[in-house]
Amino acid sequence: MLDRRRDQGGFTLLEMVIALALLGIMVAMTGGVFATALSAIPRGEAVAARSARFRAATAVMAKQVRSIVNYPAHTEEDEIFPYFWGDPSSFSFITAAPQHRGGEGLGWVTYWTDGRTLWMGERLIFSVEAVSGTAPDPSDQTPLLEGLSGARFQYLRLEGDEGEWRDSWDGLDEQGLPAAVRITLEGVNAGQTYWVEEIPVMTVVYGLGAYDAEVAIQGQGDSAADGDGDGESLGGDDQ
């Protein structure tokens, strides 16, 4: 009678302890998996947002560089030159693809970097509103990309079939525009990868046709004589 009662008994204390220990381990493992999954969601959203901003920023840069205008600027000594200035950390030019006012008119654009942030500044220099005097102040500065580990700009000079990438460009000295702009951005994502693009300058000729200094000077003289001056002059010292 005593043996039958032993056979029908429940779990022993040791078995209960082991079962509870196993249950605790399973709960801890499941909780860890869920915690990892939940923490990965905001990281994934941040990466997606950064990638989208990167694509938008580089698309704007490429569009504006491809639409560089052969715009005549002049110095205080009345030297005429196609406006473009650049060094390893910044470059400035006139584009036919401004971001303000729906892309109308011409934009005076400057890109620059301190190695950590890529900035863009734009000012409209010609539009219907600007001529009528009703346009608001169009100056603006925008951080395009932040958290970079480095950035660099270079400029392609072509001589016949040979090309040379330079770290600086001065339209006054070169009397011409670079054939392309090379943009290198480092640390564009969590993997610390880098992005390089060589953007060709598809020159948009404005006003004077193919750039020629003598024609430019003659055209300025004719314009002054007729009293017609809708455009905006760019000084050589305004970078």
Buried (B, 14 or more C-beta within 10 A) or exposed (E): EEEEEEEEEEEEEEEEEEEEEEEEEEEEEEEEEEEEEEEEEEEEEEEEEBEEEBEEBBEBBBBBBBBBBBBBBBEEEEEBBBBBBBBBBBBBBBBBBBBBBEEBBBBBBBBBBEEBBBBBBBBBBBBEBBEEEEBEEBEEEEEBBEEBEEBBBBBBBEEEEEEEEBEEBBBBEBBBBBBBBBBBBBBBEEEEEBBEBEBBBEBBEBEBEEBBBEBBBEBBEEBEEEEEEEBBEBEBEEE
